[in-house]
């Protein structure tokens, strides 16, 4: 576990211990295997953040989009090109 995940698990630990367990359906598909640490971290992530970032819970993949405020990048201006813009306006 990364140090950041450990901090999140410790921060959520007391809150999660006092609340009934609920399945973080915005992070994991129904029936997916998830350990206690993953469940604790998932409980801290807001559904709206994951949706805006491009999270696919069924495939467990983050599909980042160029216009995301935190994870975005300058995309190539050529129509249909998914590449990152390098110099000027094109890739």
N, C-alpha and C positions, 0 to 999 in steps of 0.2 A: 504494500500500500504506500502511496506517495505521502509525503508530509502534509500536503494540503488536504488529502482525503482523510488522513488521521485526525486533523483538526476539525474537519466537518463532522466526522463520526463522533468525536468527543463532544462537540457543541450540540449535536442532536441527541446524544445519548440519553440525557435525563428527560428530555421532552418525549422521546420515543418510548422510553420505558414507562412513562405515566399514561400514555395514550394507547388505545387499542390498536393493534397492528392493522394497517390498511395497505392494500396492494397499490404501489405507485404505477397505475396503468398508463400514465403519460410518459413513462420511461421504459417499462418492460411490457412485452405482450403477455396476454393471459397464459399462465402455465409455464412461463420462462423460468429457468433456474436462477435464483438470485440469493446470494448470501446476506447475512445480517449487515455487513459493512456496506454492500451495494445498496441495500434497502434504505439504510440510514442516509447515505449521500443522495439517493434518488428523491427522498422525501424533502430535501432542501431545495431542489431545483423546481422552479416555477414552470407550469405547463406552457404559459405564454412565451417564456424565453425559449424553450425548446422548439416550439412551433415556429417562431420567428427565425431561429437559427437553422432550420431545415432538418430537424431530427426525425428520422424514420424509425419508430419504435419497433415495427415488425422485423425490419432488417438489421436493426441496431447500428445504423450508419448515420453520420451527420453529413448532409449535403449542403455545404456552405454556398451562399449566394453572394454575388458581388456587392449588392447594395445593403448588406447587413451592417448596422452601425458599429459593432465591435469586431466582427470577423471578416468584413467585406474588403474588397480590393477594387482597383480601377480596371474595369474590363476593356478588352479590345473593342473599338468602335465599329469594326467591320461587321455587317449584319450576319448573325448566326454564329459568329466565332466566340467560343467559350473561354478563350485564353486570356491571361492577364496582360494588360497593356504594359509594354516595356519602355519604349521611347516614343515621345510624341503621343499620337492618338491610337496607334495600332500596335499589334504584338510583333 
